[in-house]
Amino acid sequence: MATIKELKTEINNYLFPNIDEFRIGEEVEYQINGIWIDQLKDNYFFNESLLMVQTIEATILKSEKPILIITLIQELMDTRLIQLKNWKSISLPEYLVNYHRIAINENPINIEGKSLSKIKIITEESLLKTKAQDSLFKLLSFKNMVIGDGIHQNEDFVNIKLLYHINELIDNAEKIQKLMNEIIQAHTDYGLFRFEDYFKTFYSENVNKVQVDLKLKDLAYFFHFVSETKLFVMHPDKRKNKKMLTEFFEKNLMYTDGKGNPKHFKKFFKEISDVTTEDKKFQEKFVDDLRFKLEQFKSINLLNLSRDILQ
C-alpha cells in the first residue's frame, strides 16, 4: 500500500512517461521509459495500467477517506488526458515540449546499453504485408487512421510510431479514468463506501489472463517445477526455455493474494531468483501442497466431468 503522496507520485510517473529523443545525423529515434519504441510491446501500457489500478486499490481500501483519494485521482486523470489528447491538434515538437518529459540526446552511440545497432527497426515496408492477426496490425491501423484523418500527414514514420504508443497510454489511462468516475458516481448516487466489486469488475473486463490459485512465491516454485521436470517446454535449449517460460508466465498468468483476489505482476525474475536461496523447507511445503492437490485429483471421476462439459 502506498501513502497518498507516494500514490500521487506513481500516478504522475504513469501519466508522464519519460521520452528520450536521439538524433543521429538526419535521423531520429525515441525511447519511452528507457525502452526503444521498436522494442516496446503493444501491451506495455496495458500492463502499466493494471499495476497502477492495483496500487490504487490497495491504497484506498485501507484508507479512512477513500473517496477523497479517488476524487484526487480523477482530477489528475481528467487534467492529464486533456493534455495527452492535444497531439491531434498541434505539431509534434510543440506537443512534446509542452506536455511531456522529453530529453534530447545527439550522441546515443556512446551511451552504454543504448546502441541502435542492436535494435530491430520497424519500417513502413514491414507493414505492407501485415494481416489482422499479426502483431503489427494495430500499428498499421493507427498509421492509416492518422493519414485518413489528415492528422500529422507530413510526420516521419518514426514520429507516427511514437504517437502510436502515446495513444496506447491514452486508451489505457481512459480505462482507469472510467473506473474512478464509476466509483464516484456510485458514491454520489447511493452513498457507496465499499469499492471492491468495482475493481473486481475492472479486472474481469480488462484482464485476459489465467488466475493461478497460488501465492506469488508459490507460483515461482511452480515455475521451477515445470521447468526442471520439463513439464512445460517451449524450447529444447534449457536456458532459452527458462527465458521463454518467464515471459509466458508474465504475459499469461496472475497469482492470488491472501484474500483470494487475482493479482497482476510486472516482472517475475526476482521471485524466481529469490526462492532459489530460501530454506529448503519452503520448497518442501510447496511440494506437499502440490501432492495434496494431486491426491484430490485422483478421487475425481472424469466421466462425470465430461458429462458436465457436454451439457
C-alpha positions, 0 to 999 in steps of 0.5 A, spaced: 500 500 500 502 506 498 501 513 502 497 518 498 503 522 496 507 516 494 500 514 490 500 521 487 507 520 485 506 513 481 500 516 478 504 522 475 510 517 473 504 513 469 501 519 466 508 522 464 512 517 461 519 519 460 521 520 452 528 520 450 529 523 443 536 521 439 538 524 433 543 521 429 545 525 423 538 526 419 535 521 423 531 520 429 529 515 434 525 515 441 525 511 447 519 511 452 521 509 459 528 507 457 525 502 452 526 503 444 519 504 441 521 498 436 522 494 442 516 496 446 510 491 446 503 493 444 501 491 451 506 495 455 501 500 457 496 495 458 500 492 463 502 499 466 495 500 467 493 494 471 499 495 476 497 502 477 489 500 478 492 495 483 496 500 487 490 504 487 486 499 490 490 497 495 491 504 497 484 506 498 481 500 501 485 501 507 484 508 507 479 512 512 477 517 506 477 513 500 473 517 496 477 523 497 483 519 494 479 517 488 476 524 487 484 526 487 485 521 482 480 523 477 482 530 477 489 528 475 486 523 470 481 528 467 487 534 467 492 529 464 488 526 458 486 533 456 493 534 455 495 527 452 489 528 447 492 535 444 497 531 439 491 531 434 491 538 434 498 541 434 505 539 431 509 534 434 515 538 437 510 543 440 506 537 443 512 534 446 515 540 449 509 542 452 506 536 455 511 531 456 518 529 459 522 529 453 530 529 453 534 530 447 540 526 446 545 527 439 550 522 441 546 515 443 552 511 440 556 512 446 551 511 451 552 504 454 546 499 453 543 504 448 546 502 441 541 502 435 545 497 432 542 492 436 535 494 435 530 491 430 527 497 426 520 497 424 519 500 417 513 502 413 515 496 408 514 491 414 507 493 414 505 492 407 504 485 408 501 485 415 494 481 416 489 482 422 492 477 426 499 479 426 502 483 431 503 489 427 496 490 425 494 495 430 500 499 428 498 499 421 491 501 423 493 507 427 498 509 421 492 509 416 487 512 421 492 518 422 493 519 414 485 518 413 484 523 418 489 528 415 492 528 422 500 529 422 500 527 414 507 530 413 510 526 420 516 521 419 514 514 420 518 514 426 514 520 429 507 516 427 510 510 431 511 514 437 504 517 437 502 510 436 504 508 443 502 515 446 495 513 444 496 506 447 497 510 454 491 514 452 486 508 451 489 505 457 489 511 462 481 512 459 480 505 462 482 507 469 479 514 468 472 510 467 473 506 473 474 512 478 468 516 475 464 509 476 466 509 483 464 516 484 458 516 481 456 510 485 458 514 491 454 520 489 448 516 487 447 511 493 452 513 498 457 507 496 463 506 501 465 499 499 469 499 492 471 492 491 466 489 486 468 495 482 475 493 481 473 486 481 469 488 475 475 492 472 479 486 472 474 481 469 473 486 463 480 488 462 484 482 464 485 476 459 489 472 463 489 465 467 488 466 475 493 461 478 490 459 485 497 460 488 501 465 492 506 469 488 512 465 491 508 459 490 507 460 483 515 461 482 516 454 485 511 452 480 515 455 475 521 451 477 517 445 477 515 445 470 521 447 468 526 442 471 521 436 470 520 439 463 513 439 464 512 445 460 517 446 454 517 451 449 524 450 447 529 444 447 535 449 449 534 449 457 536 456 458 532 459 452 526 455 455 527 458 462 527 465 458 521 463 454 517 460 460 518 467 464 515 471 459 509 466 458 508 466 465 508 474 465 504 475 459 499 469 461 498 468 468 496 472 475 497 469 482 492 470 488 493 474 494 491 472 501 484 474 500 483 470 494 483 476 489 487 475 482 493 479 482 497 482 476 505 482 476 510 486 472 516 482 472 517 475 475 525 474 475 526 476 482 521 471 485 524 466 481 531 468 483 529 469 490 526 462 492 532 459 489 536 461 496 530 460 501 530 454 506 529 448 503 523 447 507 519 452 503 520 448 497 518 442 501 511 445 503 510 447 496 511 440 494 506 437 499 501 442 497 502 440 490 501 432 492 495 434 496 492 437 490 494 431 486 491 426 491 484 430 490 485 429 483 485 422 483 478 421 487 475 425 481 471 421 476 472 424 469 466 421 466 462 425 470 466 431 468 465 430 461 458 429 462 458 436 465 462 439 459 457 436 454 451 439 457 
